[in-house]
Amino acid sequence: MVSEAILSTHELAEELRPVVLRISRHLRRETEELGVTSHQATLLWLVRTQPGLSLRELAQEEGISAPSLSAHVDRLEALGLIRRVRSNDDRRRVGLELTPDGRTTLRRVRARRTTWLAGRLGGLSDDERESLALALPALRALLEPAG
């Protein structure tokens, strides 16, 4: 348990890591209940936020090679969640976009994850929820590129 004394960076990391991992695991289960993996949900979100994104651009965004990502995109396409669309401006360029089923799946993923998390937050005291709200800027900063 975290004491009242300020923890060192390493001690804080030791306390925070398992909590973040367990929350992530629960959210992943909520996603998988809908028949998609968390990685697939992430890919759907990226395609939704950047329609027309090419396979190479999506792979770069995910930090993996295009050939590695191709199988994931093929599965999403087979599920009817995304489609490849040839550009009208450059016929060589093929972009990705969500299908209506893809948009629906993404909304359902978000709703399930939010519902699960809201249920857990509802069991906390007002002070605990306020502490979490105050920690959000620092948690967001953890996701920013180091530099």
N, C-alpha and C positions, 0 to 999 in steps of 0.2 A: 504494500500500500504506500502511496505517496505521503511523505511526512510533511510537516509544516515548513521544514527547512528547504531552501532552494536546492534542487537536485543538480548534479553535474550534467553536462550534455550527454555523457554516456549513460548515466543512471536514468535520465529521462527517456532516452531511446530504449533502454531495457524495459521500462514500464509501458511506454506507448506502443511499441512494436506488436506485442501479442494482442493488445486491444484492437488495434487497427486491422490486424490480420483476421481476427475473429469476426469483426463487423463485416469485413470484406467477404468472408466465407458465407455469412448469413445472406448478404445481398446477392451473392453468386447463386445460392440455392433458390432464391426467389426468381431469379432470371431463368434458371434451368427448368423450373416448373412450367415455363411457357414453351419449352422445347428448343431453346437457343442457349448457347453458352454465353458467358460474360464477354468473351473475346468477340463473338459474333455481334453481340449487342453494341460493343464499342465500335466495331466496323460500321454497323448500321448508323450509329450516331454521327460518325465522321462523314459518311456519304450524305446524310441528311443535312449536315451543317455546311457541306461543300459540294453541292450537286455538280455533276460533271467531272468530278475528281477521277483521274486516270488510275489504273492499277498501280503504275509506278509511283505516282504521287501518294497514293494511299499507303503503299509499302514504306515509302520514305517517312511518312507521318508516324507509322507504327514502328519504324526502326528495324525492319526486316527486309529481306530481298523480295523482289517482285515474284520470282518463281515460288518462293515459300508461301507468299500471300495468295497466289493464284488458286490454290486448292480451297482456301477458305472462301474466296469469292465465288468459286464454282459451286460450293455447297449452299451458299446464300442464294445464288441464282436458281439452283435446283429446288430450293424451298419456296421459290417465288417471292423472295423478299427484296431482291435487287435485280436490276437489269442493266445490261451493257447497251449504251446508246452511242451511235456514231455521230460525230460532230458534223453539223451542216457547213461550218466554216472550213474545216480541215478533215476530209474524209478518212485520213489515216488515223486520226485521234478517236479513241473510244473512251467514253466516260462512263461513270457509274451513277445510277440514280435509284432511289427507293421506289418500290412498287406501292400501290395502296396497301397491300398486305404488310409490306415492310414498315410503312408508317404506323399502321395499327399495332404491329408487334412492338415497335419501339415505344409507343404510348403505353402499352400494357406493361412492358418491362419497367418503365419509369413509375407507373402507378403502383405496381407491386412492391418495388423497392421503397418508394416513399411511404406506402402504407405500413410496411414492416418497421421501418425506422420511426415513423410517427408513433406507432404503438409502443415502441420501447421508450421513446422520449416522453410519452404520456405517463409512464410509470415513475418518472423522476420528479423530484421536488422543483418548485419554481426556482430556487437558488441554483440547483444543479443545471437546469435548462439555461439559466442566465449565464452560468460559468461556461457552458458549451458555446453559447452565442458569442461571448466575449473572446473565446479561443479561435473562432472561425478565421479571422484575418491571419493569425499565425499559422493555422493549418493550411490555409490557401498558399501562404508564402513558402511552405515546404514543397509545394508542387512547381514553383517557379524554377527556371533553369539556374543552376549555380553559376556564379560568375562574379 
